[in-house]
Amino acid sequence: MRGRLLLLAPAWGWLLLFVAAPAAILAAIALAESDPGVPPFRLALSATGFATLTEDTYYLDALLTALRVAATTAALCLLIAYPMAMGIARAAPRRRVILLALLMLPFWTGFLLRVGAWIGLLRDEGWINGMLQAAGLTDAPLTLLYTEGAMIAGMVHAYLPFAVLPLFAAFLRLDPSLGEAAADLGARPAIAFLTVTLPVTAPAAAAAFLLVFIPAAGEYVIPELMGPPEAQLVGRVLWQEFFQNRDWPVAAALALALLVLLLVPIRLFQRLEART
Amino acid sequence: MKPLLRAEALTKRFGGTLALDALDLEIAEGEFFALLGGSGSGKSTLLRIIAGFETPDSGRLLLDGHDIAATPPWARPVNMMFQSYALFPHMNVADNVAYGLRRAGVARADVTGRVASALAMVGLSGFERRKPHQLSGGQRQRVALARSLVMRPRLLLLDEPLGALDAGLRERTGFELRALQRETGAAFVMVTHDQEEALALADRVALLDGGRIAQVGAPRAIYERPASRFVARFLGAANVLEGRAMEGRFDSAEAGATFAGDIPAHTAAIALRPERIRVAVAAEGANTARGVVEDVAFRGDDSLVLVRLTGGATLRVAHAEEDGAPPMRGADVYLAWDAEAVVALPA
């Protein structure tokens, strides 16, 4: 009993310090009143922060846009990661190590450096436009950067490994004789995939989707550096409220709203897991 | 005997290893056939080629006279029970058993009836709604069996069917497998590494070694008349003694004994089963030997006695309980056996 407590203590300590305490602070700020000072709030029990969220559709739009962009990113990541993970898991063990290393390789360069590379590729005088014009395919540069497409491409690139890894683990665990049993019982490869492989790996696919969706929903850097200026995602709005408007109660309320919205799919996923 | 399946010069290589070496085999309609061998003998490769999961590099595989070597597994009238059972974890028992029927487009009403009778056959009625993870190992094995048998295959392949069961369940399940085989009339082809299992269950056994068939025949025939040293050693650990044949006798220096009996001129070695050797008071001449007891192990209805012979070889002797107390360790003993017990090995 004592040993168990000792083992669990670091985990509980971590949760208390880095999850529970910040959440409590955030809640306190969300209920505080805005005040021009340092810090820019006065502790209170006021609903002004939350009220502001509902008064203006601006905040709701920012939340919904962020969820839509995150869902698109997660769906695209899933679409790319699923065959990738299947291919890596089915490769010979030595090749598998190389393929996994290639997958993780971009992570060894800085995140901002990778975004910078994308900007270099996509901007008006960038590599892609340069090549298109040199080949005589276009006369004027195409607008590639600062579009929703650029933003989503950047996010898919950044989050792809989060989707590949859980799927890779699932394909590694998948008993290859399941597919053979399906074939043996008369299923052609496409049918065997749809009736056996896909449903058996579905929980891992859901996990992969969530592992991308959740961080992508709060993403700030990529929309800021690559996205269209008019796109107001919740991450950007949070930044503005905290650092430009210095309206901490509204910002904290918005952050809490995002947190609650993200708990819904997590909870759904857990119930799905428990059922299978 | 009408052959259902015929393999002609089947050859399969994996990289540099020869898994099957021009293997010929015939399996009759409705027989229980065992492919016996150690790891790397090619028995699993042969099973996977019959199922269609591997294609032979050369040779023919005839089912009812038609070459099926290039037919994909989903188009073969052959079903397999996998060693891991390979039950679909996201489906319940009934859906697992119905899977093949649904692929074959069997009418919905018929599916229900056939699933029910297949589950009744393996004694699992009432388990329809269970998921595989809610079943014991033995129950899973039965679901896998029902899932194959519901397809009414003329040829059922079983990959180590008793391998994952604990000892108590193996014997009973073995008898049940034989009963199911008689009931369905299908030919069963079982892969196993366990010689007792093969001898107990099968009508005929093929012992594989290095991608070739070392011997094929009825269990009793190959047990009593092994064709080579390998077969003699693999089937129940007979004593194999080296020496030279001359004039109807076989002189073994390592035994320090002469064997007499039915010994052809080309005999390469002699096999002598442990249970055919008895401890004698005194012995002289052919079919006797002298040695020192190295160790004695009690096994229930007999004791296994290890005797180091004067020639240096160690002989395994099964000493039956009804013959009295076994000799003590360190004792000098005389051994004797009958001429019929001497099996001449041509290779």
Contacts between the chains, C-beta under 8 A, distances in Angstrom:
chain1	res1	chain2	res2	distance
A	175	B	84	5.8
A	175	B	86	6.2
A	177	B	82	4.6
A	177	B	83	7.7
A	177	B	84	5.4
A	177	B	86	4.0
A	178	B	86	5.3
A	178	B	88	6.5
A	178	B	89	8.0
A	180	B	51	7.7
A	180	B	53	5.5
A	180	B	73	7.1
A	180	B	80	7.8
A	180	B	82	7.2
A	180	B	86	6.9
A	181	B	80	7.6
A	181	B	82	5.9
A	181	B	86	3.8
A	181	B	87	8.0
A	181	B	88	7.5
A	181	B	147	7.9
A	182	B	88	7.7
A	182	B	99	7.2
A	183	B	52	7.6
A	183	B	53	7.7
A	183	B	72	7.3
A	183	B	73	4.3
A	183	B	74	4.9
A	184	B	51	6.1
A	184	B	52	7.7
A	184	B	73	5.3
A	184	B	74	7.5
A	184	B	78	7.8
A	184	B	79	5.9
A	184	B	80	5.0
A	184	B	148	7.9
A	185	B	74	7.8
A	185	B	79	7.1
A	185	B	99	5.2
A	185	B	100	3.4
A	185	B	103	5.9
A	185	B	147	7.1
A	185	B	151	6.8
A	186	B	74	5.0
A	186	B	75	7.9
A	186	B	100	5.4
A	186	B	103	3.7
A	186	B	104	5.4
A	186	B	151	7.8
A	187	B	74	5.8
A	187	B	99	7.7
A	187	B	103	5.1
A	188	B	72	8.0
A	188	B	74	5.5
A	191	B	103	6.8
A	192	B	74	7.9
A	195	B	99	7.6
A	196	B	88	5.8
A	199	B	90	4.7
A	200	B	88	7.4
A	200	B	89	6.2
A	200	B	90	5.7
A	202	B	90	8.0
A	276	B	90	6.7
